Amino acid sequence: MTVSQIKNGLLSTLTETFPNYPAKGEGISQGLDPPVFYVAATSARQSKELGCRRRRTAEFDVQYLPADSTTKNDALYEMGETLLELFEYVETVDGTLRPVSLGYEIEDEVLHCRLSFQWFVRLASETPATIANIELEVT
């Protein structure tokens, strides 16, 4: 599982649910007319676990720009509630993930839905060095 795979899963979910709204995974471009979604990975971390296991955490920000900048917050709250239900589970090529935290807020007439995911990865284990034939003499 990678950050890119999760981002692509979020984009796929958005395009399937909202086929008339473009969903972009790169920087905000000036050429797109709202309504539009932007998906960005805001941070990724890794911590060591037992043996060759690692716990990875990634945070995402799904931004929704409404069609009309004078849209009342009620419409943004509705979209926020829809996104909370929509992102309860996220399908990726490696399986289904459930966010460990999921919420939204409105900043400057833009809806921000923030998600955080955690998963484990197993690094290739190193084969411990073995001792060659040992001869033991007992006297």
JOQUIMO-V623161 format. One record per pair of residues at least 24 apart in sequence whose C-alpha atoms are under 6 Angstrom apart, sorted by the first residue. I is the first residue (numbers start at 0). J is the second residue. D is the distance in whole Angstrom. If there is no record, write none. Layout:
i->(I I)
j->(J J)
d->(D D)
//
This chain:
i->(8 8 33 33 33 34 34 34 35 35 36 36 37 37 51 51 52 52 53 53 54 54 55 55 56 56 57 57 58 58 59 59 60 60 61 61 62 62 63 63 64)
j->(90 91 64 65 66 64 65 66 63 64 62 63 61 62 121 122 120 121 119 120 118 119 117 118 116 117 115 116 114 115 113 114 112 113 111 112 110 111 109 110 109)
d->(6 5 6 6 5 5 5 4 6 5 6 5 6 5 6 5 6 5 6 5 6 5 6 5 6 4 6 5 6 4 6 5 6 5 6 5 6 5 6 5 5)
//
